[in-house]
Amino acid sequence: MKSGFSKLLKFFLYGLLALVILSSNVNAQIDPVALSKILAKANAEITTKTSSIIGEGDYILSGDSLFVNPDGTHYLYSYHSRRNTFIRQDHSTFHGHNFTRTLFLYNQEVYAFGGYGFWASHSKLIKFDKITKEWELVMIQNLDLNHFQPMHSAKIGDSIFVCGTYEHHATQKSLQTTLRSFIINLRDFKCKEYQNPQVHFIEKSSSASYNHQQSNYVIWGGPNTIDYILDKANGTYYKNASGPSFYAPTNDRKINFQDSTYRFVIGNELITVNPDYTIEKLDLQNYIKLFCLPENNINDWNEMTSSAKEQSIFIYQMIIAVLIVVFVVFLFIYFKTIANIKQSNYTEHNGIDSNASVIYTLLSIGNGEYSEKEIDMILRISHFPYSARKIKRSQMIYAINEQHPSLIEKIKNVNGNDFLYLIHSEIH
């Protein structure tokens, strides 16, 4: 019983430790300086192989690790801080159709949505298959891909928000461009069109967002500009009306990831890490107040999606609660069983005649020789361990013979090294 208790205790403690570690990995963050060094290392090692410079939208975080997908390619590299190197994960051959795609992680699976290539934009969703090492097409239900050009997309909670333009014939000779917004549910891959977007801008070009896993803000724009901001907390879609670019017009340098200047959206700030690893911070809340105009508020956005992070924390809390309940129930059963055994031992040791059925069995079975196993079954002690059974047998035979002299006689077995037990029931 003690060994079973110790095993369950170890299982409970190890399970609790694993959940704590897993939960910490889900919420783990890499500081911007360390992340800029990793991306610079990626550009030094991977760009020579892929001919594609890695920027702020070309990686996704997974705990203290990350995945890198150079823009416009199907290459996928994994990086972990402990090994400090990039390992290629894919077996892809064809590239070039997914520039400015939206890269994201969902349920520990790597996805990419949309992109531009071969003179056209598309709204395809692909997922990296860990077994085949290939990108597989995921079918989206209820999404009309004909003549639709996605501009902006972002994974928020369990959904993908997509905004783009749709060209259709207003008359027989003219085309009309309208804005359409969609929500793609990642749990069942069903698409629902947003019925009343009320967005005033129309664009023909698409842009990728910065990585926004550590922030409630999604930013779209060029390497040195902010064009649009989506506040995931309240669903407001902002357009940059008068905000400046990130470098002076007299400076002919691009000052972006192409010369090892990286920007990260963390919390309420856009953090710039310069090549000398100095940091500049831009408060996005103040930036929105000063330079941006609200274009749209996505009605009931919070009701249509849920936060993956909050879901993960809830699941961990539920698992811990279930483990605690199971552990408490086991403790109750364990100590209850121990108490019953002690009470049973006490009763049997202090009053064998109180168990009248054992005496009745001994008197009714008649004379005969019985082995140790058989006498233990008669005395109802065969469930005890061997050492305890041996002591218990001696105690009970002594107590029985005290009350009923010579009822049980222990003799040597001439055919073996064990003992036989003679029952003399006729003298009683």
C-alpha positions in Angstrom: 0.0 0.0 0.0 2.9 2.4 0.9 4.6 1.7 -2.5 1.4 2.5 -4.4 1.0 5.7 -2.4 4.6 6.8 -3.1 4.2 6.0 -6.8 1.1 8.1 -7.1 2.7 10.9 -5.1 5.7 10.9 -7.5 3.3 10.9 -10.5 1.4 13.8 -9.1 4.5 15.9 -8.3 6.1 15.1 -11.7 2.8 16.0 -13.5 2.5 19.2 -11.6 6.1 20.1 -12.4 5.6 19.3 -16.1 2.5 21.5 -16.2 4.4 24.4 -14.6 7.2 24.1 -17.1 4.8 23.8 -20.1 2.8 26.8 -18.9 6.0 28.8 -18.5 7.0 27.9 -22.0 3.7 29.0 -23.4 4.1 32.4 -21.8 7.8 32.6 -22.3 9.2 35.7 -24.1 12.5 36.4 -25.8 13.8 39.9 -25.1 14.1 42.2 -28.1 17.9 42.4 -28.1 18.3 38.6 -27.9 15.7 38.3 -30.7 17.5 40.8 -32.9 20.7 38.8 -32.5 18.9 35.6 -33.5 17.4 37.3 -36.6 20.8 38.7 -37.5 22.3 35.3 -37.2 19.5 33.9 -39.4 20.2 36.5 -42.0 23.9 35.6 -41.9 23.3 31.8 -42.2 20.0 31.3 -44.0 19.9 34.2 -46.5 22.9 32.8 -48.3 20.8 29.6 -48.9 17.4 31.2 -49.6 18.3 34.6 -51.1 15.5 36.1 -49.0 16.2 38.6 -46.2 14.4 37.8 -42.9 12.4 40.5 -41.3 9.9 41.2 -38.6 7.1 39.1 -40.0 9.2 36.1 -40.9 9.4 34.3 -37.6 7.0 32.9 -35.0 7.8 32.3 -31.3 7.2 28.9 -29.6 8.3 29.2 -26.0 12.0 29.9 -25.9 12.3 28.6 -29.5 11.2 30.0 -32.8 10.5 29.1 -36.4 11.8 31.1 -39.3 10.1 31.2 -42.8 11.9 33.5 -45.2 9.4 35.7 -47.1 8.3 34.3 -50.4 9.6 30.8 -49.8 8.5 27.5 -48.3 11.7 27.1 -46.3 11.1 26.5 -42.6 13.9 26.5 -40.0 13.7 25.9 -36.3 15.9 27.5 -33.7 16.5 26.8 -30.1 18.6 28.8 -27.7 20.3 25.8 -26.3 21.7 24.6 -29.6 22.1 28.2 -31.0 21.8 27.0 -34.6 19.1 26.8 -37.3 17.9 23.4 -38.6 15.9 23.1 -41.8 12.6 21.3 -41.3 11.1 21.2 -44.7 11.6 19.3 -47.9 10.1 22.0 -50.1 11.2 22.5 -53.7 9.0 25.2 -55.2 8.9 28.8 -53.9 7.9 32.3 -54.9 4.1 32.5 -54.5 3.7 33.6 -50.9 5.4 37.0 -50.5 3.8 39.1 -47.6 1.9 36.0 -46.3 0.7 35.9 -42.7 2.7 33.5 -40.7 1.3 32.2 -37.4 1.3 29.3 -34.9 -1.9 27.6 -33.8 -2.1 24.5 -31.6 1.7 24.2 -32.0 1.2 23.9 -35.8 2.8 26.3 -38.3 0.4 28.0 -40.7 0.7 30.6 -43.5 -2.2 32.5 -45.0 -2.4 34.3 -48.3 0.5 36.0 -50.1 1.5 37.4 -53.4 3.4 35.7 -56.3 3.3 35.2 -60.0 1.6 38.6 -60.5 -1.4 37.7 -58.3 -2.6 37.6 -54.7 -4.3 34.6 -53.2 -6.2 33.6 -50.1 -4.9 30.0 -49.6 -4.2 28.6 -46.1 -1.3 26.1 -45.8 0.0 24.2 -42.9 3.4 22.6 -42.4 3.1 18.8 -42.0 5.7 17.6 -39.4 5.6 14.1 -40.9 5.9 14.7 -44.6 8.0 17.9 -44.1 5.8 19.6 -46.7 3.3 22.4 -46.7 -0.2 21.1 -47.1 -3.2 23.0 -48.4 -6.0 23.5 -45.9 -9.5 23.8 -47.4 -11.5 26.8 -46.2 -15.3 26.5 -46.4 -17.5 29.3 -47.6 -14.7 31.5 -48.9 -15.1 32.8 -52.4 -11.6 33.2 -53.8 -12.5 34.5 -57.2 -11.4 38.1 -57.8 -10.6 38.5 -54.1 -7.3 40.2 -53.2 -6.4 40.1 -49.5 -4.7 43.2 -48.2 -4.4 42.6 -44.5 -4.8 39.4 -42.4 -3.9 38.5 -38.8 -4.4 35.5 -36.6 -6.4 36.5 -33.5 -7.4 33.9 -31.0 -9.0 31.0 -32.8 -9.6 33.0 -36.0 -8.0 34.7 -38.9 -9.2 38.2 -39.7 -8.9 39.0 -43.4 -9.6 42.3 -45.2 -9.2 42.8 -48.9 -10.7 44.0 -52.1 -13.2 42.3 -54.4 -13.6 43.2 -58.1 -16.8 42.5 -59.8 -18.7 43.8 -62.9 -20.9 46.7 -61.9 -22.0 46.9 -65.5 -21.1 44.9 -68.6 -18.1 47.2 -69.4 -16.8 48.4 -66.0 -15.4 46.8 -62.9 -16.3 47.9 -59.4 -14.0 47.4 -56.4 -15.5 46.9 -53.0 -14.0 46.0 -49.6 -14.8 42.7 -48.0 -13.8 41.4 -44.6 -13.8 37.8 -43.5 -13.4 35.8 -40.3 -12.0 32.3 -40.7 -12.5 30.0 -37.8 -9.4 27.8 -37.2 -11.4 25.2 -35.3 -13.5 24.1 -38.2 -12.0 26.2 -41.1 -15.4 27.8 -41.8 -15.4 31.3 -43.2 -17.9 34.0 -42.4 -18.1 37.4 -44.1 -18.3 40.5 -42.0 -21.6 42.0 -43.0 -21.0 45.7 -42.2 -17.3 46.6 -42.3 -17.8 50.4 -42.7 -14.2 50.8 -43.9 -13.5 53.9 -46.0 -10.2 53.0 -47.6 -9.6 50.9 -50.8 -6.1 49.5 -51.5 -4.7 47.4 -54.2 -1.5 46.4 -52.4 -1.0 43.9 -49.6 1.5 44.1 -46.7 2.6 41.7 -44.1 2.2 42.4 -40.4 4.9 42.5 -37.8 5.0 39.5 -35.4 2.4 40.4 -32.8 2.4 37.3 -30.5 3.5 39.5 -27.5 1.1 42.4 -28.0 -2.5 43.3 -28.5 -1.6 45.5 -31.5 -1.2 44.3 -35.1 0.9 46.6 -37.3 0.9 46.6 -41.1 3.2 48.7 -43.2 6.5 48.9 -45.0 9.9 48.4 -43.5 10.0 52.0 -42.2 6.4 53.0 -41.9 3.2 52.2 -40.1 0.2 52.1 -42.4 -2.5 50.4 -40.3 -2.9 49.3 -36.7 -5.5 46.8 -35.4 -6.2 46.9 -31.7 -7.0 43.2 -30.8 -8.4 44.2 -27.4 -11.3 46.4 -28.7 -11.4 45.4 -32.4 -10.6 48.9 -33.7 -8.9 49.3 -37.0 -6.8 52.4 -37.3 -5.3 54.1 -40.4 -2.1 56.1 -40.0 -3.1 59.6 -41.2 0.0 61.7 -40.5 2.5 59.7 -38.6 6.2 60.1 -39.7 8.4 57.4 -41.1 11.1 55.9 -39.0 14.0 57.7 -40.7 14.8 61.2 -41.8 14.3 62.0 -45.5 17.9 63.1 -45.8 19.2 59.7 -44.7 19.6 57.5 -47.7 20.0 54.4 -45.5 16.9 52.1 -45.2 17.4 51.6 -41.5 15.5 48.3 -41.3 16.1 44.6 -41.1 18.2 44.8 -44.3 21.0 46.5 -42.3 20.3 44.7 -39.0 17.8 47.2 -37.5 14.9 45.2 -36.2 11.5 46.3 -34.8 9.3 44.3 -32.4 5.8 44.8 -31.2 5.8 44.0 -27.4 3.1 45.0 -25.1 2.0 48.6 -25.9 5.3 49.5 -27.5 7.1 49.3 -30.9 10.7 48.6 -29.9 13.5 49.3 -32.3 16.9 47.5 -31.8 19.7 49.3 -33.7 22.8 47.5 -35.1 24.7 48.6 -31.9 21.9 47.0 -29.8 20.7 50.3 -28.5 16.9 50.4 -28.0 14.3 53.0 -29.0 10.7 52.7 -27.8 7.5 54.0 -29.4 4.4 54.1 -27.3 1.6 52.8 -29.6 -1.2 54.2 -27.6 0.2 57.7 -27.9 1.0 57.2 -31.5 -2.6 56.2 -32.3 -3.9 59.3 -30.4 -1.5 61.7 -32.3 -1.5 60.3 -35.8 -4.2 57.7 -36.5 -7.9 57.7 -37.4 -10.3 54.9 -36.6 -11.5 53.3 -39.8 -13.6 50.5 -38.4 -14.6 48.8 -35.2 -15.2 45.1 -35.6 -18.5 44.5 -33.8 -18.7 41.7 -31.4 -15.1 40.7 -32.1 -14.5 39.3 -28.6 -17.6 37.1 -28.9 -16.5 35.6 -32.2 -13.0 34.6 -31.1 -11.3 33.6 -27.9 -7.8 34.1 -26.8 -5.6 31.1 -27.3 -3.4 32.1 -24.4 -6.4 32.4 -22.0 -7.6 29.0 -23.2 -4.2 27.4 -22.6 -4.1 28.9 -19.0 -7.6 27.7 -18.4 -6.8 24.2 -19.6 -3.7 24.0 -17.4 -5.7 25.2 -14.4 -8.4 22.6 -15.0 -5.8 19.8 -15.3 -4.1 20.9 -12.1 -7.5 21.0 -10.3 -8.4 17.5 -11.6 -5.0 16.2 -10.4 -5.6 17.8 -7.0 -9.1 16.3 -6.7 -7.8 12.8 -7.7 -4.9 13.1 -5.2 -7.2 14.1 -2.3 -9.7 11.3 -3.1 -6.8 8.8 -3.2 -5.5 10.1 0.2 -9.0 9.7 1.7 -9.3 6.1 0.3 -5.8 5.2 1.4 -6.1 6.4 5.0 -9.6 4.9 5.2 -8.3 1.5 4.1 -5.4 1.7 6.6 -7.9 2.5 9.4 -10.1 -0.5 8.4 -7.1 -2.8 8.3 -5.9 -1.7 11.7 -9.4 -2.1 13.2 -9.7 -5.6 11.6 -6.3 -6.6 13.0 -7.2 -5.3 16.4 -10.5 -7.2 16.5 -9.0 -10.5 15.2 -6.0 -10.3 17.6 -8.0 -9.5 20.7 -11.0 -11.8 20.3 -10.8 -14.7 17.9 -14.1 -16.2 19.2 -15.8 -13.0 18.1 -15.5 -14.3 14.5 -17.9 -17.2 15.1 -17.9 -18.2 11.4 -14.2 -19.2 11.6 -14.8 -21.4 14.6 -17.9 -22.9 13.0 -15.9 -23.7 9.9 -13.2 -25.5 11.9 -15.7 -27.6 13.8 -17.8 -28.5 10.7 -15.2 -29.6 8.2 -14.3 -32.8 10.1 -11.0 -34.5 10.8 -8.2 -34.2 8.3 -4.8 -33.0 7.3 -4.6 -29.5 5.7 -1.7 -27.7 4.1 -0.6 -24.2 5.1 -2.4 -22.7 2.1 -5.6 -24.5 3.0 -5.5 -23.7 6.7 -4.8 -20.0 5.8 -8.0 -20.0 3.7 -10.0 -21.5 6.5 -8.6 -18.9 8.9 -9.3 -16.2 6.3 -5.8 -14.8 6.3 -4.6 -15.8 2.8 -4.8 -12.1 1.6 -2.0 -11.1 4.0 1.7 -10.9 2.9 3.7 -14.0 3.6 5.5 -12.7 6.7 2.4 -11.2 8.2 0.4 -14.4 7.3 2.9 -16.6 9.1 2.7 -14.5 12.4 -1.1 -14.2 12.1 -1.4 -18.0 11.6 0.5 -18.8 14.8 -1.4 -16.2 16.8 -4.8 -17.5 15.7 -4.0 -21.2 16.2 -2.7 -20.4 19.7 -5.9 -18.4 20.5 -8.2 -21.1 19.0 -6.4 -23.9 21.0 -6.7 -21.8 24.1 -10.5 -21.8 23.7 -10.8 -25.3 22.1 -7.8 -27.4 23.2 -6.1 -29.6 20.6 -8.5 -28.4 17.9 -5.6 -27.7 15.5 -2.3 -29.7 15.7 0.8 -28.7 13.7 2.9 -31.6 12.4 6.0 -31.9 10.2 5.3 -33.0 6.6 7.3 -36.1 6.0 7.2 -35.5 2.3 8.5 -32.0 2.3 10.0 -29.2 4.4 6.7 -27.5 5.2 4.1 -28.3 7.9 0.7 -29.9 7.9 -2.2 -29.0 10.2 -4.5 -31.7 11.7 -8.0 -30.7 12.7 -9.6 -32.8 15.5 -13.1 -31.7 15.4 -14.6 -34.9 16.9 -13.3 -34.2 20.4 -15.3 -30.9 20.6 
